[in-house]
């Protein structure tokens, strides 16, 4: 399928690995110039080089902290200087904190909200003026169905992502007249590097036999009987930034193997 993004400048914030990197790969294959930005400077530089080697696309890796507005402005300036202003922006930077709310502390809440809510706020505030001026833009932010239906042990993660959902729906109403679409993708459990690291820790804590039972239990909660892969989300993100999705905005699309059906 021709995405209609050949030659366009795509900025993936949180793109060093996981869903962000997978989305960057799909866009690079479709002909976009891809900028990966991430807090992990060495990691994102290596990922950009890997992406270029795999696809032949023009790429750039930038270190940036989504919690700092000045970093987001510097990132936008660097993209513009190298390739031109970003026409496609995907926000995948996030953390997850698996705790009961009563066991959490204000510093946990602040860190979560700084990254998962203030991050998108900072990014949108920086890129939208240029998109409005050019009368074109495609933005996708990551959400979670925890924000739509609630989920134990993810309370303040869900709260931050609930803010993201409200943000994209509200901003979509403001900028649609300028040819800008903004949507959210809401993933289920996905085999990103972050999840794999957490699962390895759980396996060590639980032991192989107990952990194997846990895996079976988790997979039975998904009608499609498997955990997601980054590519499952990358294909949807690529569709939402393509010409094929030019009449879709302000939407939250669940990509979760049927885990929830909100």
N, C-alpha and C positions, 0 to 999 in steps of 0.2 A: 504494500500500500504506500503510495506516495504521500508523505506527510506535508509536503509543501514548505519545508523548513530549510531547504538547501541554501547555504550561504548565510543563514540567520545566526545571530549571536545568542548562545544559550548559556546562562549562568546558573550553576547548580550549587547552592549553599548547603554545606554538609555533604560534599561530593567525594570525599576521599575514599569512601567504601560504601558497602550496603546498597540500599535502594537508590541513593543519589548517584553513585558510580554507575549502577546498572542503567539508570535513566540517561546519564551522560553518554554511555556507550550506544544506546539506541539512537540518540539524536546525532551522534557523530557519524554513525552508519548512514543516517538519512541526509548527511551533508552539512550539518550545522557546525559552526565554530564553537567549541565547548570550553567553558571556563569552569574549573572545579575550585571551590573555595571551602576552607575547613580550618578549624583551630589547630589541627595537627599539620604544621608546615611541612615537615619532611614527608609525611604520609601523603599529603595532597600533591606535592611535587612529583613523587613517585607514581601516583595514580594518574596524573596528567600525562606523564611520559609513557606509561603503559597504554593508556587510551590512544595516544597518537600512534604508537607502534602497532597496536591491534587493528586500527581502523584507517590510518593514514590521514586522519582529520587534523586540522589546526587546533591545538589545545593550549591551555595555560592553567597552572596551578597557583593559587594564592592562599596565603595564610591570613585568616581574618577571624575575629571574635564577634559572633552575632549579638552579644550583649552590649556591644559598644557602638553607638551611632557613628562615631568618627571612623571606626574600622570599616563600617559598611559604606560610608562615603568614599573612603580611600579605595576600597575594593571596586566600587562603581567607576571611579576615576581610572583605575588601572585597566579595567576591562575596556573602557571607552578608548583609552590611549592605544591599546594593543589591537583591538578588533573593531571598535565602534561601540556605541551604546547597546546594552543588553536589550534584546527584543523578547526573549523568553527567560523567565526566572522561575526556578524550582527551589522550594525551601524544604529541605529534609533534615536540617540540624535539629537534634533532640537528645534528651536523656530519658531514662526510665528509672524510677525508684520504687522498688517493690517492698512497701512497708504498710502496716496498719496505720491508719491516721493517728491513733492515740500514741503510737511509738515514734511519730515524726516530730520534727522541731521547726521553728520558724526559719532557720537557715536552709533546711530542706525545701521549704515552700518557695523561699526567695530564689534559690538556685534554679528550681524548676521553672518558675514564672519568668525569670530573666532569660533563660534559653528558649523555652518553648512558646512563650507569648511575646515577650519584648523582642526576641529575635525577629519574628515575622513583622512586628510593628516597625522595627528599625529598618528592615530591608525594604518594605513597601514604601516607607516614607522617603527613602532615598531614590528608588527607581521609578516611582509613579510620575513625578513631574516631567521627566524626559519622555516617558511613554505618552503622557497626555499631549505634550508638545508635538510628538511625531504621529499622534492619532493611531497608535498601534501598540499592543502588548499582550503577552500571554503569561499568566502567573498560575502556579500550582503550589499549594501548601499541603503538608501532611497533617492529617487530623488523627482521630481514633474513635472507634465506636464506643469506647469507654466514656467519652464525652457526651454521647448521645443516649446511652442507656444506663451508665454507671457500671463500676466494676470494683469489687473489693481489692484492697491493697494498691490501688492506683488512683486514689482520691484526688491528690493535688496534681498529678499528671493529667487526669481527666478534666480537672478544673481549668488548667492552663490551655489544654486543647479545645475545651468548650469555648474559651475566649477566642481562639483562632477561628473556630467555625462562625461565631458571631461577627468576627472581623471581616472574613472574606465575603460573607453575605451582605454586610453593610457597605463595604467598599465597592463591591460589584455593582451596587445600585448607583454609586456616585460616578464610576468611571466607564460604565458601559457605553455611554454616548460618545466616548473618545476612542472607540474601537478596541477597548481593553477587556479581556475576559480574565476572571479569577475564580478558581475552583479549588476544592480540597479532595484529596484521596485519603480514605480512611482504611488503613491496613489491619488485617488480623496478624496473628503470630507469624513471623517471617524469619527464615534462616539467614539473617544478617550476621556479620562478624560479632556484633554486640550480643545477639541472642546466643550464638554458639558459645561465646565466652561464658555467659551466665549459665548455660546448660552444662558446660564442662565443670563448673564449680559445684552445681547441684549434684552431678554424678559422683563427684568425690565425696560430698557430704553424705549422700544417701546410700552409696554402694550400688553396684551394678544391678542386682536383682530388683531392689526397690525402685531404682531409677527407671528400669525397663517397664515396670508396671505403670509408672507415672506417664511415660511416653505414650503407652497404649491408651491410657485414660484421656490424655489430652487430644490425641488424634481422633478418638471416638466422638469428641465434642464438635468436630468439623464434618458436616455432611459429605464433603469431598474426600475425607479421610487422609488428609495430608496437611502438613504445615506449608505455608507459602514460601516462595522464593523471591529474591529481589526482582527477578525478571517479570514476575507476575504483575508487579506494580509499575515497573518501568514501561511496559507496553501501554498501560492505561494513561500514565503521565504523558507519554509521547503522543498519544491520541488527543489528549486535552489541549496540548499546545499546538496541534496541527490545524491546518485549514479545515479538516473534516469536522472540527468541533467549534467552529466559529460562532455558532448560535447556542452555545452552552456556557452559562456563567452563573456564579453564585450557588453552585451545586456541591454537595458532599457525596462522593461515590465510594461506597464500601467495597473493598476488595479483600475478602476475608474467608473464602472457602465455605461461606454459609454459616459461619460461627454465630453471627447475629444477623437479623433481617429487619433492621429498623425501618 
